[in-house]
Amino acid sequence: MNGLAQFVTPEDRLLLAVLPGHARLRYGALARATGIRRGDLSPAGAGRPARAGMQPGGVCPVSADRAAVVVFDWTVSSLGRVHCGSGRRDSSIEIEAAELMAAVPGAATASIVELPADGPT
């Protein structure tokens, strides 16, 4: 896993979509999973994760920003050991995907990606 898409909601909440690195995010599915209109999903600039205490290149689904919205694609749970950001650009975390998901108790799990037919599953 190394896919993390960052958005800002109309209320300026950080929205993090966690997906396998080889997958393609389905924006409409993410919008439905969060109850946000597709047109209201705006990419987060580097400043928004920084306000949550994370550096560019080190964004992590486990956020000090308690208002952050996190959505894991349902396939993440089957990935086993994964690497993700730590909040800092100079280090990463290696963790079981299930443990990572458990570390974000308010996160949603939904089908938000399209997997390539010839890529890893």
C-alpha positions in Angstrom: 0.0 0.0 0.0 1.4 3.4 -0.8 -1.7 5.2 -2.1 -3.1 8.1 -0.1 -5.2 10.7 -1.8 -5.7 14.0 0.0 -8.7 16.2 -0.3 -10.4 19.1 1.6 -14.1 19.1 2.2 -16.3 22.3 1.9 -16.0 22.6 5.7 -12.2 22.5 5.4 -11.9 19.0 6.9 -9.0 16.9 5.7 -10.2 13.9 3.7 -7.8 11.0 3.3 -8.5 8.1 0.9 -6.3 5.1 1.5 -5.8 2.7 -1.4 -3.4 0.1 -2.8 -0.7 1.9 -4.7 -1.5 0.2 -8.0 -5.2 1.1 -7.8 -7.1 4.0 -9.4 -9.3 6.1 -7.1 -13.0 6.3 -8.1 -13.9 9.9 -7.1 -17.6 9.3 -7.3 -17.4 6.3 -5.0 -15.3 8.3 -2.5 -17.9 11.0 -2.6 -20.7 8.6 -1.9 -18.7 6.9 0.9 -18.3 10.2 2.6 -21.7 11.8 1.8 -19.9 14.7 0.0 -20.9 15.8 -3.5 -18.3 14.8 -6.1 -18.0 18.4 -7.2 -17.1 19.4 -3.6 -14.0 17.2 -3.4 -11.0 19.5 -3.7 -7.4 18.4 -3.7 -5.6 19.3 -0.5 -2.6 21.6 -1.0 0.5 21.0 1.1 -0.7 23.5 3.6 -3.8 21.5 4.7 -1.9 18.3 5.8 0.6 20.6 7.4 -2.1 22.1 9.6 -2.8 18.5 10.7 0.9 18.1 11.7 2.0 16.2 8.7 4.8 17.0 6.2 4.4 16.8 2.4 5.6 13.3 1.4 4.8 11.8 4.8 1.1 12.0 5.1 -0.4 9.2 7.1 -4.0 8.0 7.6 -3.4 8.2 11.4 -3.8 11.9 11.9 -3.7 14.2 14.9 -6.5 16.1 13.2 -9.5 14.5 14.9 -11.8 16.1 12.4 -10.1 14.4 9.5 -12.2 12.0 7.4 -10.5 8.7 6.5 -11.8 6.2 4.0 -9.9 2.9 3.5 -10.7 1.0 0.3 -12.0 -2.5 1.3 -9.0 -4.2 -0.3 -6.5 -2.6 2.1 -7.5 -5.0 4.8 -6.1 -8.0 2.8 -2.7 -6.4 2.0 -0.8 -7.9 4.9 2.2 -5.9 5.8 2.2 -2.4 4.3 4.3 0.8 4.3 2.8 4.2 4.8 3.8 7.7 5.8 4.6 8.6 9.4 3.6 12.2 9.2 7.3 13.1 8.4 8.8 13.0 5.0 12.0 11.3 6.2 10.5 8.2 7.7 7.7 5.7 7.0 5.9 3.1 9.0 5.8 -0.7 8.3 2.6 -2.2 9.8 0.0 -4.9 9.3 -2.8 -3.3 7.3 -5.4 -4.5 9.8 -3.5 -2.8 12.6 -3.3 0.4 10.6 -7.0 0.3 10.0 -7.7 -0.3 13.7 -5.5 2.7 14.6 -8.2 4.9 12.9 -11.4 3.8 14.6 -13.6 6.5 13.0 -12.5 5.5 9.5 -14.9 4.2 6.9 -14.3 1.2 4.6 -15.8 1.2 1.2 -15.1 0.2 -2.4 -13.5 3.4 -3.7 -10.9 2.1 -6.3 -10.7 0.4 -9.6 -8.0 -2.3 -9.7 -6.1 -2.9 -12.9 -6.9 -6.2 -14.6 -3.2 -7.1 -14.9 -2.0 -5.7 -11.6 -1.5 -7.1 -8.1 -4.7 -8.0 -6.1 
